[in-house]
Amino acid sequence: MTDEWRPEGEVLALVGDSLTQGGDWGALLPGETVRNFGVAGDTTDDVVARLDAVIESRPALVALLVGTNDLAWRRSVEHVVRNVETILVTLRKELPDTRILVQSVMPRGHEFGDQIRDINRHLWQFAPTVHAGWLDLWPALALEDGELNPAYTEDRLHLNDEGYRAWAAELAPALERLRDLPPNSRAITLPDLGSR
């Protein structure tokens, strides 16, 4: 193995759906020790359900990207945002020393553009409340109308090799910036809002 070896505590957990699963992260992020928790077809509900496996791996960093499959199932913006917030709060509570990076839901067909922008706006605002970093992938991957750049995809959803290189070019420096930040020192608890 030519990659620089990092100790067990320096594992990067990539969490998401087929977009994450499909990346050759060893080549895309040389020097990182990656555990790929991407599962094709996963929605935010699926990630919530399998979060224990991520937590048990005790990664030093978590990079999360999920939500696009929810839209195919006609889930609402609120549903996606609520689930991603649950994922982030759970990770922060269970892994108080782990650095977390929230990645914007990627562009796909332009007909999803408004919904995805809305989701991303909410996540961008929420990330700091759990001391998570934010990476907006839209400037690198989207056309002005919200369409995934055709140079990066064959089907308006999944990435080709060029798309993965464009993503990694954004992700690698974001991970380095994240390493420079202190992890959260205490667990976050959600207030009991009752049944309003």
N, C-alpha and C positions, 0 to 999 in steps of 0.2 A: 504494500500500500504506500503510495507516494504522498498522500495527504499528511499534513502535520497532525500528530496525535494530540488529542486533548484529553485531560483526565475525565473520569466518569462524571464529575460534577459539571463539566462543560458541555454536556449533551444539549443539542438544539432539537426540540420537538416541533415538527411541522404538523399542524392540525388542520384538517379540512376535508375536501371532497376529491373528485377525480383530478381537478386541477393540481392539487398538491400531490396526490398519488402518482401522477404521470411524470413528475420531474425527475431527471437524473441528477439528484442533489449533490451526490459525491463529486460529479464533474462541474456542476453549476456553482457550488459553494466550496471550493477547495479549502481545506484547512478546518472545515466544520465537521464535527461528529454528529451526524443527523440521524434521528429516529423519525421515520415517515409514518405519521398517523393519518394520512389521507386515505379515504375510502370512497371509491366511485359510487355516485348516486346519493351520497349522504346529504341530508338536510340538517338544519340546525337542531331539530329534534333528535336526530341520530347522534350528533356530536354530544349533545347533553347526556344522552343515554350511555355513551361509552367513555365519558370523561375520566372515569376511575383508572382506566389503563394509562392515560396520559399522566395522571397524578402519581400513580405507582412508579412510573419511570423516573421520577424526581429530576426533571431536566433543569439545567441552569437557565435556559431560555425557551420560551414558547412563542411561535409565530402562528397566528390564527388567521385563516381565510375560509369563510363559509357563508352561505346564504343564497347563492345563485340557484341551487336546485329547489329551494323553497318556492321561488317564483314560478318554476315550471309546474309545481303542484298548486299554484294559485293561492299560496299563503300570503297574508297581508304584510305590509311593511312593518306594522306593529308586532306581528308574530315573530318576524325575523329579528327585529331589534330586541324584543324581550328575551328571546332565547340566547342571543349573543351576549346580552348583559348578564344573563344567568351563568353562561359559560365563564365569562370574565370574573364575575364575583366569586364563583366556585374555585377557579384557579387561584385567585388572589388569596382566598381564605385558606385553602389547603396547601398552597405553595408560596408562603409569604416571602421567601428569599429568591424566588424565580423572577427573572425579568420577562415581561410579556409585551409582545408586539401585536397590535391589531392591524390587519391589512384591510384596505377597502375592498368591498365586493367588486370584483372585476367587471368591466364592461362586457356585454355580449351583444345580441341584436339590438338595434337602436330602439325598438318598441319597448324594451325593458328599461330604457335610460332614465326616465323620470323616477321610477320606483327605486332603482339602484342608487341614484343620487340622493334620494330621500333617506334610504337606509344609511348610506355613508355619512350623511350630515349628522344623523343621530349618533352613530358610533364614534365619530370624530369628537363629538361633545362629551360622550360618556367615558371614553378611554382614560382621560386624566383622573376621573373619580376613583379608579382602581389602580392608579399609578402605572398605567400601561402606555407604551409608546404607540404612535399612529403612523402608518405608512399609506399615503394616498397613491395608488397605482394608476389612477386615471390619466394624469398628464402624460405618462409614458405609453399607455396602451389604448386610449380611447380617441376616436375622432370627435369632432365638435358636436355632432348630433347624438353622441353616446354609443355609437357603434364600436365594437371591438375592431381595432385596426385590421383590415383584411390581410396585411402582410404577416400577421401573427397567428392566423387561424385558417382552418379549412371549412369549419362548420358554424362559425359565428359564436362559438362557445368555448371549445377546447383549444389549447395552445399548440402550435407547432414548435419546432426547435428554435426558430427565431423569436417566437413569443416567450418561450422559457428563458432565453438569453436576456430579453428585455426586462422580464420580471426579476431575474437574478441580479441584473445591473442596478435595480432599485433596492432589492432586499439586502444585498451584502453590505452596503454602507449604512443602511438603517439598523442592521444588527450591530455594527460597530458603534454607532451612536448610542444604541441601547445599552451596550456594555459599559459605556462611560457614565451611565446614570445609576444612582443607588437603587437597589431593589426596595420594595416597600418593607418597612420594618414591623408592621403590625397587620393582623388580619382585618379584613373589611367585613362588617356585618350590615345586612340590609335592615332598614327600619321596618317595624311591623305596621303596615298601612291598613290593616284590618280589611274589611270587605266594603270598600267605598263604592 
